[in-house]
Amino acid sequence: MDFFEVVNRRFSARKYLQKSMDKHLLDTILETVTKAPSAGNLKAYKILALNNKEIKSELAKAAFNQNFIFEAPVVLVFCALPEISSAVYGKRGAELYSIQDATIAASYAQLAATAVGLATCWVGAFDEDLVKKILGLVNERPIVLMPIGFAAENKISKKNYIKNK
Ligand SMILES: Cc1cc2nc3c(=O)[nH]c(=O)nc-3n(C[C@H](O)[C@H](O)[C@H](O)COP(=O)(O)O)c2cc1C
C-alpha cells in the first residue's frame, strides 16, 4: 500500500471483530511511532497498550459509553508527559509541545495501523480525571484513547460520535 492509499483507507472504525491481533502487528505500529517528530526529540509521550477487559470496559464508560472501545482487542492510550517537555521548554513545553508530541505519535499510529490492515478510532471525548484514575496516571496526561483491531465495517463512517461533546 503506498502512502496515499493508506491515507485514503484510514477511517474511524466503531465496530470491531472479536479477533485478536498478532503482537508483531502492534510492534510494527509502535516501531513506526518512534519515527515521528517530537519537540527537541524528547518524545514527551507515553503509550499504554491495554487488552484487559475490565479496564477496557471502564475506559468505555469514562468515554461517555462509547462501547466500541470495549469491543476492540487492544486500546492504545496516548499520554503527554508535560514534565519531560517543561524541563527543557518550560510552560510552552508543558502546555503545547508535549500535547503535540503525543498527538503526532497517535497520528502515526493510525496510519501505521491502516498500513498493516488494522483499523482504529481516535477517541478524544472522555473524562480525563476518570481515565487518569482508572489507569493510575499521575504525571501523564491522557490525550487519545485509540481502540485498534480488525474492523467489522469497511465503510467510511462520518457519523458524529457524541452530540455536544
Ligand atoms: C481530536 C479528535 C477527537 C475525536 N474524538 C472522537 C470520539 O470521542 N469518538 C469518536 O467516535 N470519534 C472521535 N473522533 C473521530 C472523528 O469523529 C473522525 O475522525 C471524523 O469524523 C472524520 O471521520 P474519519 O476518521 O472516518 O475520516 C475524534 C477525532 C479527533 C481528531
PDBQT file of the ligand as one rigid body, heavy atoms in Angstrom, charges set to zero:
ROOT
HETATM    1  C1  LIG A 201      -9.444  15.374  18.410  1.00  0.00    +0.000 C 
HETATM    2  C2  LIG A 201     -10.383  14.290  17.925  1.00  0.00    +0.000 A 
HETATM    3  C3  LIG A 201     -11.317  13.774  18.796  1.00  0.00    +0.000 A 
HETATM    4  C4  LIG A 201     -12.171  12.756  18.374  1.00  0.00    +0.000 A 
HETATM    5  N1  LIG A 201     -12.996  12.165  19.282  1.00  0.00    +0.000 NA
HETATM    6  C5  LIG A 201     -13.795  11.133  18.885  1.00  0.00    +0.000 A 
HETATM    7  C6  LIG A 201     -14.570  10.426  19.840  1.00  0.00    +0.000 A 
HETATM    8  O1  LIG A 201     -14.569  10.692  21.033  1.00  0.00    +0.000 OA
HETATM    9  N2  LIG A 201     -15.339   9.403  19.382  1.00  0.00    +0.000 N 
HETATM   10  C7  LIG A 201     -15.368   9.022  18.073  1.00  0.00    +0.000 A 
HETATM   11  O2  LIG A 201     -16.080   8.076  17.735  1.00  0.00    +0.000 OA
HETATM   12  N3  LIG A 201     -14.622   9.676  17.133  1.00  0.00    +0.000 NA
HETATM   13  C8  LIG A 201     -13.829  10.696  17.523  1.00  0.00    +0.000 A 
HETATM   14  N4  LIG A 201     -13.015  11.327  16.608  1.00  0.00    +0.000 N 
HETATM   15  C9  LIG A 201     -13.015  10.846  15.206  1.00  0.00    +0.000 C 
HETATM   16  C10 LIG A 201     -13.697  11.833  14.272  1.00  0.00    +0.000 C 
HETATM   17  O3  LIG A 201     -15.084  11.842  14.543  1.00  0.00    +0.000 OA
HETATM   18  C11 LIG A 201     -13.400  11.413  12.833  1.00  0.00    +0.000 C 
HETATM   19  O4  LIG A 201     -12.013  11.396  12.628  1.00  0.00    +0.000 OA
HETATM   20  C12 LIG A 201     -14.050  12.355  11.828  1.00  0.00    +0.000 C 
HETATM   21  O5  LIG A 201     -15.453  12.299  11.932  1.00  0.00    +0.000 OA
HETATM   22  C13 LIG A 201     -13.657  12.010  10.392  1.00  0.00    +0.000 C 
HETATM   23  O6  LIG A 201     -14.026  10.676  10.089  1.00  0.00    +0.000 OA
HETATM   24  P1  LIG A 201     -12.940   9.607   9.618  1.00  0.00    +0.000 P 
HETATM   25  O7  LIG A 201     -11.924   9.457  10.725  1.00  0.00    +0.000 OA
HETATM   26  O8  LIG A 201     -13.714   8.329   9.421  1.00  0.00    +0.000 OA
HETATM   27  O9  LIG A 201     -12.300  10.112   8.381  1.00  0.00    +0.000 OA
HETATM   28  C14 LIG A 201     -12.143  12.304  17.025  1.00  0.00    +0.000 A 
HETATM   29  C15 LIG A 201     -11.191  12.847  16.162  1.00  0.00    +0.000 A 
HETATM   30  C16 LIG A 201     -10.303  13.802  16.607  1.00  0.00    +0.000 A 
HETATM   31  C17 LIG A 201      -9.222  14.305  15.653  1.00  0.00    +0.000 C 
ENDROOT
TORSDOF 0
